[in-house]
Amino acid sequence: MSNLCKISFPGTDYPPITLQPHQNLSEHLTIQNSPVLFGCRTGICGTCLVKVIGDIPAAKVDEQELLDTLAPNVPNARLACQIDLTANVKIFRLDGEC
């Protein structure tokens, strides 16, 4: 089962979750099992801004435009609702310190 993607949340008490590649992360992260908050889940509100450590595809144009505004100096900032899972990742909330 090496084709599964493990999503972990270092520095929190939240347990890692495992998903199939390309599954929608926001559909599997809820208030009960994630430190990530979600608003619109469509990539326009910025509520789910996180720092991602791992090998994932680059942000699409619309997401990158929002990231350039919300986290201009954070190269690995992403919107959790827009992440295309392709590998294991570590997700950190962006609380101003990066």
DSSP file (Angstrom, degrees, kcal/mol; ACC not computed):
  #  RESIDUE AA STRUCTURE BP1 BP2  ACC     N-H-->O    O-->H-N    N-H-->O    O-->H-N    TCO  KAPPA ALPHA  PHI   PSI    X-CA   Y-CA   Z-CA
    1    1 A M    >         0   0    0      0, 0.0     3,-1.4     0, 0.0     0, 0.0   0.000 360.0 360.0 360.0  37.5    0.0    0.0    0.0
    2    2 A S  T 3   +     0   0    0      1,-0.3     0, 0.0     3,-0.0     0, 0.0   0.572 360.0  75.2 -73.5  -7.2    2.8    2.4   -0.8
    3    3 A N  T 3  S+     0   0    0      2,-0.1    -1,-0.3    84,-0.0     2,-0.2   0.451  75.7 100.9 -84.7   1.7    0.5    4.3   -3.1
    4    4 A L  S <  S-     0   0    0     -3,-1.4     2,-0.5    16,-0.1    16,-0.2  -0.536  70.1-131.7 -83.0 153.3   -1.3    5.9   -0.2
    5    5 A C  E     -A   19   0A   0     14,-3.4    14,-2.6    -2,-0.2     2,-0.5  -0.921  13.2-150.6-107.4 125.7   -0.5    9.4    0.9
    6    6 A K  E     -A   18   0A   0     -2,-0.5    83,-2.4    12,-0.2     2,-0.6  -0.850   7.9-163.6 -97.6 126.9    0.1   10.1    4.6
    7    7 A I  E     -Ab  17  89A   0     10,-3.3    10,-2.4    -2,-0.5     2,-0.3  -0.950  13.3-178.0-111.4 118.7   -0.9   13.5    5.9
    8    8 A S  E     - b   0  90A   0     81,-2.3    83,-2.9    -2,-0.6    -2,-0.0  -0.819  24.4-148.8-119.7 159.9    0.6   14.5    9.2
    9    9 A F    >   -     0   0    0      5,-0.5     3,-1.3    -2,-0.3     5,-0.3  -0.669  22.1-157.4-126.4  72.5    0.3   17.6   11.4
   10   10 A P  T 3  S+     0   0    0      0, 0.0     3,-0.1     0, 0.0     4,-0.0  -0.149  76.0  27.0 -55.0 144.4    3.6   18.0   13.3
   11   11 A G  T 3  S+     0   0    0      1,-0.3     2,-0.3    81,-0.1    81,-0.0   0.530 108.4  88.5  81.9   6.2    3.5   20.0   16.5
   12   12 A T  S <  S-     0   0    0     -3,-1.3    -1,-0.3     2,-0.2    -3,-0.1  -0.779  81.3-121.8-126.1 172.7   -0.2   19.1   17.1
   13   13 A D  S    S+     0   0    0     -2,-0.3    -2,-0.0    -3,-0.1    -1,-0.0   0.340  75.1 117.2 -92.2   4.8   -2.1   16.3   18.9
   14   14 A Y        -     0   0    0     -5,-0.3    -5,-0.5     1,-0.1    -2,-0.2  -0.582  66.0-125.9 -79.1 131.6   -3.9   15.5   15.7
   15   15 A P        -     0   0    0      0, 0.0    -1,-0.1     0, 0.0    -2,-0.1  -0.394  29.7-101.1 -72.7 152.0   -3.2   12.0   14.3
   16   16 A P        -     0   0    0      0, 0.0     2,-0.3     0, 0.0    -8,-0.2  -0.300  34.6-147.7 -64.6 156.2   -2.0   11.5   10.8
   17   17 A I  E     -A    7   0A   0    -10,-2.4   -10,-3.3     2,-0.0     2,-0.4  -0.901   1.4-142.7-122.7 158.4   -4.5   10.4    8.1
   18   18 A T  E     +A    6   0A   0     -2,-0.3     2,-0.3   -12,-0.2   -12,-0.2  -0.984  23.6 171.8-125.1 129.3   -4.0    8.3    5.1
   19   19 A L  E     -A    5   0A   0    -14,-2.6   -14,-3.4    -2,-0.4     3,-0.1  -0.890  36.9 -99.7-131.5 160.5   -5.7    9.0    1.8
   20   20 A Q    >   -     0   0    0     -2,-0.3     3,-1.7   -16,-0.2   -16,-0.1  -0.478  58.6 -84.6 -70.2 150.4   -5.5    7.7   -1.8
   21   21 A P  T 3  S+     0   0    0      0, 0.0    65,-0.2     0, 0.0    -1,-0.1  -0.284 114.0  18.3 -54.9 144.0   -3.6    9.9   -4.2
   22   22 A H  T 3  S+     0   0    0     63,-2.8     2,-0.1     1,-0.2    64,-0.1   0.484  87.3 142.8  71.2   7.4   -5.7   12.8   -5.7
   23   23 A Q    <   -     0   0    0     -3,-1.7     2,-0.7    62,-0.1    62,-0.6  -0.458  63.8-100.2 -71.1 153.2   -8.4   12.6   -3.0
   24   24 A N  B >>  -E   84   0B   0      1,-0.2     3,-0.8    -2,-0.1     4,-0.6  -0.650  30.4-157.9 -78.0 112.3   -9.8   15.9   -1.9
   25   25 A L  H >> S+     0   0    0     -2,-0.7     3,-1.4    58,-0.6     4,-1.2   0.882  87.7  57.4 -59.8 -42.3   -8.1   16.8    1.4
   26   26 A S  H 34 S+     0   0    0     54,-0.3    -1,-0.2     1,-0.3    55,-0.1   0.783  99.8  59.4 -65.4 -25.4  -10.8   19.2    2.6
   27   27 A E  H <4 S+     0   0    0     -3,-0.8    -1,-0.3     1,-0.2    -2,-0.2   0.727 111.9  40.5 -72.0 -19.8  -13.4   16.5    2.3
   28   28 A H  H << S+     0   0    0     -3,-1.4     2,-0.7    -4,-0.6    -2,-0.2   0.548 100.4  78.0-107.0 -10.8  -11.5   14.3    4.8
   29   29 A L     <  +     0   0    0     -4,-1.2     2,-0.2    -3,-0.0     5,-0.1  -0.895  59.0 166.3-102.8 117.8  -10.4   17.0    7.2
   30   30 A T    >>  -     0   0    0     -2,-0.7     3,-0.7     1,-0.0     4,-0.7  -0.691  54.5 -94.2-119.7 175.0  -13.1   18.1    9.6
   31   31 A I  T 34 S+     0   0    0      1,-0.2     3,-0.4    -2,-0.2    -1,-0.0   0.834 123.9  57.1 -57.2 -32.3  -13.1   20.0   12.8
   32   32 A Q  T 34 S+     0   0    0      1,-0.2    -1,-0.2     3,-0.0    -3,-0.0   0.806 120.1  23.4 -72.0 -29.9  -12.9   16.7   14.7
   33   33 A N  T <4 S+     0   0    0     -3,-0.7    -1,-0.2     3,-0.1    -2,-0.2   0.112 112.5  61.5-128.9  26.2   -9.7   15.5   13.0
   34   34 A S     <  -     0   0    0     -4,-0.7    -1,-0.1    -3,-0.4    -5,-0.0  -0.992  53.6-150.6-153.8 142.5   -7.8   18.4   11.8
   35   35 A P  S    S+     0   0    0      0, 0.0     2,-0.4     0, 0.0    -1,-0.1   0.497  78.1  99.0 -82.9  -3.5   -6.0   21.6   12.9
   36   36 A V        -     0   0    0     -6,-0.2     2,-0.3    57,-0.1    12,-0.1  -0.708  65.6-147.1 -89.0 130.5   -6.9   23.1    9.5
   37   37 A L        -     0   0    0     -2,-0.4     2,-0.4    10,-0.4    43,-0.1  -0.726  11.9-159.8 -93.8 146.2   -9.9   25.4    9.3
   38   38 A F        +     0   0    0     -2,-0.3    -7,-0.0     1,-0.1    -2,-0.0  -0.972  19.4 164.5-127.5 142.7  -12.0   25.5    6.1
   39   39 A G  S    S+     0   0    0     -2,-0.4    -1,-0.1     0, 0.0     0, 0.0   0.524  78.8   1.7-113.6 -92.9  -14.4   28.2    4.8
   40   40 A C  S    S-     0   0    0      1,-0.1    -2,-0.1     0, 0.0     0, 0.0   0.782  74.3-149.1 -74.1 -28.5  -15.5   28.1    1.2
   41   41 A R  S    S+     0   0    0      1,-0.1   -15,-0.1   -15,-0.0    -1,-0.1   0.648  77.9  90.1  63.4  18.4  -13.5   24.9    0.2
   42   42 A T  S    S-     0   0    0     40,-0.0    -1,-0.1     0, 0.0     0, 0.0   0.371 103.5-104.6-121.3   1.6  -13.1   26.4   -3.3
   43   43 A G  S    S+     0   0    0     20,-0.0    23,-0.1    23,-0.0    36,-0.0   0.688  95.3  96.2  88.0  18.3   -9.9   28.3   -2.9
   44   44 A I  S    S+     0   0    0     22,-0.0     0, 0.0     1,-0.0     0, 0.0   0.594  76.1  50.9-115.0 -12.8  -11.2   31.8   -2.8
   45   45 A C  S    S-     0   0    0      0, 0.0    -7,-0.0     0, 0.0    -1,-0.0   0.772  84.1-140.0 -99.1 -26.6  -11.4   32.7    0.9
   46   46 A G    >   +     0   0    0      2,-0.0     3,-1.3     1,-0.0    -8,-0.0   0.515  60.5 128.8  82.4   4.3   -8.0   31.7    2.2
   47   47 A T  T 3  S+     0   0    0      1,-0.3   -10,-0.4   -11,-0.0    -9,-0.1   0.857  70.4  52.6 -60.5 -35.9   -9.3   30.2    5.5
   48   48 A C  T 3  S+     0   0    0    -12,-0.1    32,-2.2    45,-0.1    -1,-0.3   0.023  74.4 152.4 -94.4  28.5   -7.3   27.0    4.9
   49   49 A L  E <   +C   79   0A   0     -3,-1.3    45,-1.2    30,-0.2     2,-0.3  -0.417  18.9 160.3 -61.6 125.1   -3.9   28.7    4.4
   50   50 A V  E     -CD  78  93A   0     28,-2.9    28,-2.8    43,-0.2     2,-0.5  -0.886  43.3-116.0-139.6 167.8   -1.2   26.2    5.5
   51   51 A K  E     -CD  77  92A   0     41,-3.1    41,-2.7    -2,-0.3     2,-0.5  -0.954  33.9-157.7-106.3 130.4    2.5   25.5    5.0
   52   52 A V  E     - D   0  91A   0     24,-2.7     2,-0.6    -2,-0.5    39,-0.2  -0.932  13.2-167.5-116.8 129.4    3.1   22.2    3.3
   53   53 A I  E     + D   0  90A   0     37,-2.8    37,-2.6    -2,-0.5     2,-0.3  -0.966  55.3  64.2-111.1 115.5    6.3   20.1    3.5
   54   54 A G  E    S- D   0  89A   0     -2,-0.6     2,-1.0    35,-0.2    35,-0.2  -0.835  90.6 -66.5 152.0 171.0    6.2   17.4    0.8
   55   55 A D        +     0   0    0     33,-0.6    31,-0.3    -2,-0.3    -2,-0.1  -0.767  64.9 144.4 -94.6 101.4    6.2   16.8   -2.9
   56   56 A I        -     0   0    0     -2,-1.0    29,-0.1    30,-0.1     3,-0.1  -0.922  54.6 -84.8-131.8 158.3    2.9   18.0   -4.4
   57   57 A P        -     0   0    0      0, 0.0    27,-0.2     0, 0.0     3,-0.1  -0.240  56.1 -93.4 -60.8 152.1    2.1   19.7   -7.7
   58   58 A A        -     0   0    0      1,-0.1    26,-0.1    25,-0.1     2,-0.0  -0.192  49.4 -88.6 -63.0 156.8    2.5   23.4   -7.9
   59   59 A A        -     0   0    0     -3,-0.1    -1,-0.1     1,-0.1     2,-0.1  -0.356  42.8-116.0 -64.8 145.1   -0.4   25.7   -7.2
   60   60 A K     >  -     0   0    0     22,-0.1     4,-2.9    -3,-0.1     5,-0.2  -0.331  37.0 -94.3 -75.4 168.4   -2.6   26.6  -10.2
   61   61 A V  H  > S+     0   0    0      1,-0.2     4,-2.2     2,-0.2     5,-0.2   0.888 122.7  47.9 -54.9 -49.4   -2.8   30.2  -11.3
   62   62 A D  H  > S+     0   0    0      1,-0.2     4,-1.5     2,-0.2    -1,-0.2   0.914 115.1  45.5 -62.0 -43.3   -5.9   31.2   -9.3
   63   63 A E  H  > S+     0   0    0      1,-0.2     4,-2.5     2,-0.2    -1,-0.2   0.923 111.2  53.2 -64.9 -42.9   -4.5   29.7   -6.1
   64   64 A Q  H  X S+     0   0    0     -4,-2.9     4,-2.6     1,-0.2    -2,-0.2   0.870 104.5  55.5 -62.2 -37.1   -1.1   31.2   -6.6
   65   65 A E  H  X S+     0   0    0     -4,-2.2     4,-0.9    -5,-0.2    -1,-0.2   0.916 110.9  44.5 -61.0 -43.1   -2.6   34.7   -7.0
   66   66 A L  H  X S+     0   0    0     -4,-1.5     4,-2.9     1,-0.2     3,-0.4   0.895 112.6  51.8 -68.0 -40.2   -4.3   34.3   -3.6
   67   67 A L  H  X S+     0   0    0     -4,-2.5     4,-2.8     1,-0.2    -2,-0.2   0.882 103.9  57.6 -63.8 -37.8   -1.1   32.9   -2.1
   68   68 A D  H  < S+     0   0    0     -4,-2.6    -1,-0.2     1,-0.2    -2,-0.2   0.807 114.4  39.5 -62.4 -28.5    0.9   35.9   -3.4
   69   69 A T  H  < S+     0   0    0     -4,-0.9    -2,-0.2    -3,-0.4    -1,-0.2   0.897 123.4  36.4 -84.2 -46.5   -1.5   38.2   -1.5
   70   70 A L  H  < S+     0   0    0     -4,-2.9    -3,-0.2     1,-0.2    -2,-0.2   0.824 137.1  12.3 -80.9 -33.3   -1.9   36.1    1.7
   71   71 A A    ><  +     0   0    0     -4,-2.8     3,-1.7    -5,-0.3    -1,-0.2  -0.465  68.9 163.3-144.0  64.2    1.6   34.7    2.2
   72   72 A P  T 3  S+     0   0    0      0, 0.0    -1,-0.1     0, 0.0    -4,-0.1   0.738  78.7  42.4 -63.7 -24.1    3.9   36.5   -0.3
   73   73 A N  T 3  S+     0   0    0      1,-0.1    -5,-0.1     2,-0.0    25,-0.0   0.124  92.7  89.9-109.9  21.4    7.1   35.4    1.5
   74   74 A V    X   -     0   0    0     -3,-1.7     3,-1.8    -7,-0.2    -1,-0.1  -0.871  52.7-172.1-120.1  96.2    6.2   31.8    2.1
   75   75 A P  T 3  S+     0   0    0      0, 0.0    -1,-0.1     0, 0.0    -4,-0.0   0.760  85.8  45.3 -63.5 -25.4    7.3   29.6   -0.8
   76   76 A N  T 3  S+     0   0    0      2,-0.0   -24,-2.7   -23,-0.0     2,-0.2   0.103  82.0 127.5-106.9  23.5    5.5   26.4    0.5
   77   77 A A  E <   +C   51   0A   0     -3,-1.8     2,-0.3   -26,-0.2   -26,-0.2  -0.562  32.7 166.8 -73.8 142.6    2.3   28.1    1.5
   78   78 A R  E     -C   50   0A   0    -28,-2.8   -28,-2.9    -2,-0.2     2,-0.6  -0.964  43.1-110.1-148.6 163.0   -0.8   26.5    0.0
   79   79 A L  E >>  -C   49   0A   0     -2,-0.3     3,-2.2   -30,-0.2     4,-0.5  -0.907  28.5-144.7 -94.2 119.0   -4.6   26.4    0.4
   80   80 A A  G >4 S+     0   0    0    -32,-2.2     3,-0.9    -2,-0.6   -54,-0.3   0.819  97.0  59.6 -57.5 -32.6   -5.3   23.0    1.9
   81   81 A C  G 34 S+     0   0    0      1,-0.2    -1,-0.3   -56,-0.1   -55,-0.2   0.666 107.4  47.2 -70.7 -14.2   -8.6   22.7   -0.1
   82   82 A Q  G <4 S+     0   0    0     -3,-2.2     2,-0.2   -58,-0.1    -1,-0.2   0.425  80.8 121.5-106.4  -0.6   -6.6   23.0   -3.3
   83   83 A I    <<  -     0   0    0     -3,-0.9     2,-0.9    -4,-0.5   -58,-0.6  -0.465  52.2-149.3 -70.9 129.5   -3.8   20.5   -2.6
   84   84 A D  B     -E   24   0B   0    -27,-0.2     2,-0.3    -2,-0.2   -60,-0.1  -0.871  22.3-136.7 -95.8 104.3   -3.6   17.6   -5.1
   85   85 A L        +     0   0    0     -2,-0.9   -63,-2.8   -62,-0.6   -62,-0.1  -0.456  47.4 143.9 -69.1 123.4   -2.2   14.8   -3.0
   86   86 A T        +     0   0    0     -2,-0.3     2,-0.3     1,-0.3    -1,-0.2   0.399  67.5   8.6-133.4  -7.6    0.5   12.8   -4.7
   87   87 A A  S    S-     0   0    0    -81,-0.0    -1,-0.3   -82,-0.0     2,-0.1  -0.932  96.1 -58.8-159.7 176.4    2.9   12.0   -1.9
   88   88 A N        -     0   0    0     -2,-0.3   -33,-0.6   -83,-0.1     2,-0.3  -0.454  58.1-174.3 -66.0 140.0    3.3   12.1    1.9
   89   89 A V  E     -bD   7  54A   0    -83,-2.4   -81,-2.3   -35,-0.2     2,-0.5  -0.967  25.3-143.5-137.5 154.4    3.0   15.6    3.3
   90   90 A K  E     -bD   8  53A   0    -37,-2.6   -37,-2.8    -2,-0.3     2,-0.5  -0.975  22.4-157.1-113.3 132.5    3.4   17.5    6.6
   91   91 A I  E     - D   0  52A   0    -83,-2.9     2,-0.4    -2,-0.5   -39,-0.2  -0.942  10.9-176.9-118.4 129.9    0.9   20.3    7.1
   92   92 A F  E     - D   0  51A   0    -41,-2.7   -41,-3.1    -2,-0.5     2,-0.1  -0.969  29.1-118.1-121.5 136.5    1.4   23.3    9.4
   93   93 A R  E     - D   0  50A   0     -2,-0.4     2,-1.0   -43,-0.2   -43,-0.2  -0.487  26.7-126.1 -67.3 144.0   -1.1   26.0   10.1
   94   94 A L        +     0   0    0    -45,-1.2     4,-0.1    -2,-0.1   -45,-0.1  -0.825  40.1 163.1 -94.2 103.6    0.2   29.4    9.1
   95   95 A D  S    S-     0   0    0     -2,-1.0    -1,-0.1     2,-0.5     3,-0.1  -0.138  72.9 -77.1-112.7  36.0   -0.2   31.6   12.1
   96   96 A G  S    S+     0   0    0      1,-0.2     2,-0.5     2,-0.0    -2,-0.1   0.035 112.0  90.1  95.6 -28.8    2.1   34.4   11.1
   97   97 A E              0   0    0      1,-0.1    -2,-0.5     0, 0.0    -1,-0.2  -0.887 360.0 360.0-105.5 133.2    5.4   32.6   11.8
   98   98 A C              0   0    0     -2,-0.5    -1,-0.1    -4,-0.1    -4,-0.0   0.331 360.0 360.0-134.6 360.0    6.9   30.6    9.0
